[in-house]
Amino acid sequence: MSVTIEVDGTRNECLHFRPLQRRVRGRFDYYRDSEPMAKVVGGEEPNPIPGQRIGYDTDTGTGFISEPLHEPEFRAIRERIEAKGFRLPPEREEFKDADAATWLFWLAGAVKAGLAKVVDGKVPDKITGKPRLNFITAETDGPTDRLAAAVERQNELFAALLDVLKKRA
């Protein structure tokens, strides 16, 4: 099973994909732009530029980013972009041993936020495992985590003590 999303916000947004710490280009449509001159320029580039696709293959544990402009149906757009001197990213870039919980969490979040749409597969309803949320600093057990764990252990001990007292009464 795998899931693939296309970055496609309603206002031509890009997506900062946290597991990779990089920007992924979104769908660009001149007719979505609120700038009045965008409609004029849109006449020169009538077809929207598709957004890049991000996916995760649960069978292989591989994450990927694919560039749909390499597909035959987008040949005309690709040629116009390359004629202007721009280079395209590779057709597919793979990331081996990607953490399933982290990738699926952030893919689902992009869809839920309206910044992407599912183009293949299905985002799971429940994600097993603990996704990585912090990419700036290393995730460690901080004082708050240790305190919460101690309180939970204390509650378990009090519950066990209460059970013993109930049996004696």
Stockholm file with secondary structure:
# STOCKHOLM 1.0

chainA/1-169         MSVTIEVDGTRNECLHFRPLQRRVRGRFDYYRDSEPMAKVVGGEEPNPIPGQRIGYDTDTGTGFISEPLHEPEFRAIRERIEAKGFRLPPEREEFKDADAATWLFWLAGAVKAGLAKVVDGKVPDKITGKPRLNFITAETDGPTDRLAAAVERQNELFAALLDVLKKRA
#=GR chainA/1-169 SS CEEEEEECCTTCCCEEETTTTEEECCCBCGGGCCSHHHHHHHTTSCSCBCCCEEEEETTTTEEEEECGGGSGGGHHHHHHHHHTTCCCCCSEEEETTCCHHHHHHHHHHHHHTTSEEEEEECCCSSCCSCCCCCCSSCCCCCHHHHHHHHHHHHHHHHHHHHHHHHHHC
#=GC SS_cons         CEEEEEECCTTCCCEEETTTTEEECCCBCGGGCCSHHHHHHHTTSCSCBCCCEEEEETTTTEEEEECGGGSGGGHHHHHHHHHTTCCCCCSEEEETTCCHHHHHHHHHHHHHTTSEEEEEECCCSSCCSCCCCCCSSCCCCCHHHHHHHHHHHHHHHHHHHHHHHHHHC
//
